[in-house]
Amino acid sequence: MSTHIGAADGQIAARVLLPGDPLRAAWIAETFLEDSQCYSSVRAMSGFTGTYRGEAISVQGTGMGMPSASIYVNELIRDYDVRQLVRVGSCGALSEDLAIRDVVLAISAATDSSMNKIRFEGLDYAATADFELLRAAHDAAEQAGLSTTVTQVFSADSFYSDRPELLARMVEYGVKAVEMEANALYTLAAKHGRQALAICTVSDHIVTGEETSASEREQTFADMVRIALDAMLAAPLR
């Protein structure tokens, strides 16, 4: 039993979906999993385990930002031996190549966070997705007739930045979306030899100003969840 999750041994599956919003975690469990049971509500950050196509799958809320997500990822790996971790969250579009509700597969994640600067004593670390999960997600989307964009994302440490113009420089180097957790997820998965991928739905557009509502973000991002679930089953556990 871990400090921030509190599940008993055996209650969490080897494959875990990671939405930031605990309400989205509940919606995913109710909508996509059979016989789902809540294993944790510590700090109202809900976690559930059920089955998808006969395989055990868990869904764990992680909160917002890399510090919060890192707590849950660390404990899922250390205390529950989770092997696959797939973030299913929202992102902001930085490029007109993306539209509202497009699905993004994050091949890598740049960041302005100091977490890896401290970890690697000033060296830059390239935080990247697991290739087998990434390929499986891309294939699952194609098989379902869904379009995805594979791109580097920017994992921001601040939602309300004092220097939003700096994101334009990231766009010049091929970054098409901004979110807040992928860099930490990829780093911790690499450290522990686990498989990780971030799949995000565009919830708002930094260029055009378009956005989705809070309820839409919670309950209407079904495509990315289906892609994530099918990818986890297709990619062999390591």
Backbone hydrogen bonds, N-H to C=O, Kabsch-Sander energy under -0.5 kcal/mol:
donor,donor_aa,acceptor,acceptor_aa,energy
6,G,2,S,-0.7
11,Q,8,A,-1.9
16,V,84,Q,-2.4
17,L,58,S,-2.9
18,L,86,V,-2.9
25,A,21,D,-1.7
26,A,22,P,-1.9
27,W,23,L,-2.1
28,I,24,R,-2.7
29,A,25,A,-2.3
30,E,26,A,-2.5
31,T,27,W,-2.3
32,F,28,I,-2.8
33,L,28,I,-0.7
33,L,29,A,-1.1
34,E,51,T,-2.9
37,Q,49,T,-2.5
39,Y,37,Q,-0.5
39,Y,47,G,-2.0
40,S,47,G,-1.3
42,V,5,I,-0.5
44,A,41,S,-2.4
45,M,42,V,-2.2
46,S,44,A,-1.2
47,G,40,S,-2.0
48,F,59,V,-2.5
49,T,37,Q,-2.2
50,G,57,I,-2.7
51,T,34,E,-1.7
52,Y,55,E,-2.6
55,E,52,Y,-1.8
57,I,50,G,-2.4
58,S,15,R,-2.4
59,V,48,F,-2.8
60,Q,17,L,-2.7
61,G,46,S,-2.4
62,T,19,P,-1.4
63,G,20,G,-2.3
69,A,65,G,-2.5
70,S,66,M,-2.6
71,I,67,P,-1.2
71,I,68,S,-0.5
72,Y,68,S,-1.4
73,V,69,A,-2.7
74,N,70,S,-2.5
75,E,71,I,-2.0
76,L,72,Y,-2.7
77,I,73,V,-2.1
78,R,74,N,-3.2
79,D,75,E,-2.2
80,Y,75,E,-0.8
80,Y,76,L,-0.7
81,D,77,I,-1.0
82,V,76,L,-2.0
83,R,14,A,-2.2
84,Q,14,A,-2.4
85,L,195,Q,-2.6
86,V,16,V,-2.4
87,R,85,L,-0.5
87,R,197,L,-2.4
88,V,18,L,-1.2
89,G,199,I,-1.8
91,C,201,T,-1.9
92,G,178,V,-2.9
93,A,204,D,-2.5
94,L,176,K,-3.0
95,S,176,K,-0.9
98,L,95,S,-1.7
101,R,202,V,-2.8
102,D,99,A,-2.1
103,V,147,S,-0.6
104,V,200,C,-3.5
105,L,149,T,-2.7
106,A,104,V,-0.6
106,A,198,A,-2.4
107,I,105,L,-0.9
107,I,151,T,-1.6
108,S,151,T,-0.6
109,A,127,A,-2.3
110,A,153,V,-2.5
112,D,155,S,-1.0
118,I,114,S,-2.4
119,R,115,M,-2.1
120,F,116,N,-2.9
121,E,118,I,-0.9
122,G,117,K,-2.9
123,L,120,F,-1.6
127,A,109,A,-0.5
127,A,125,Y,-1.0
128,T,126,A,-0.6
129,A,107,I,-2.3
130,D,196,A,-2.8
134,L,130,D,-2.4
135,R,131,F,-3.1
136,A,132,E,-2.2
137,A,133,L,-2.4
138,H,134,L,-2.3
139,D,135,R,-2.6
140,A,136,A,-2.5
141,A,137,A,-2.2
142,E,138,H,-2.0
143,Q,139,D,-2.5
144,A,140,A,-1.5
145,G,142,E,-1.3
146,L,141,A,-3.2
149,T,103,V,-2.1
151,T,105,L,-2.1
151,T,149,T,-0.6
153,V,108,S,-2.5
154,F,177,A,-2.2
155,S,110,A,-3.4
155,S,153,V,-0.5
156,A,154,F,-1.0
156,A,179,E,-3.2
161,S,159,F,-0.9
166,L,163,R,-1.7
167,L,164,P,-1.4
168,A,165,E,-1.0
169,R,165,E,-0.5
169,R,166,L,-0.8
170,M,166,L,-1.0
171,V,167,L,-1.9
172,E,168,A,-1.5
173,Y,169,R,-0.7
173,Y,170,M,-1.0
174,G,171,V,-1.9
175,V,170,M,-2.0
176,K,152,Q,-1.5
177,A,152,Q,-0.6
178,V,92,G,-2.5
179,E,154,F,-2.6
184,A,181,E,-0.5
185,L,181,E,-2.0
186,Y,182,A,-2.9
187,T,183,N,-1.9
188,L,184,A,-2.4
189,A,185,L,-2.3
190,A,186,Y,-2.1
191,K,187,T,-2.2
192,H,188,L,-1.8
193,G,189,A,-0.6
193,G,190,A,-0.8
194,R,189,A,-3.0
195,Q,83,R,-2.6
197,L,85,L,-1.7
198,A,106,A,-0.5
199,I,87,R,-3.1
199,I,197,L,-0.5
200,C,104,V,-2.5
201,T,89,G,-2.5
202,V,102,D,-2.7
203,S,91,C,-2.6
203,S,201,T,-0.6
204,D,91,C,-1.1
205,H,210,E,-3.3
206,I,93,A,-2.3
206,I,204,D,-0.6
207,V,93,A,-0.6
209,G,205,H,-2.3
212,T,203,S,-2.3
217,R,213,S,-2.2
218,E,214,A,-1.6
219,Q,215,S,-2.0
220,T,216,E,-2.5
222,A,220,T,-0.7
225,V,221,F,-1.0
226,R,222,A,-2.4
227,I,223,D,-2.4
228,A,224,M,-2.4
229,L,225,V,-2.7
230,D,226,R,-2.5
231,A,227,I,-2.4
232,M,228,A,-2.3
233,L,229,L,-1.7
234,A,230,D,-1.8
235,A,231,A,-2.5
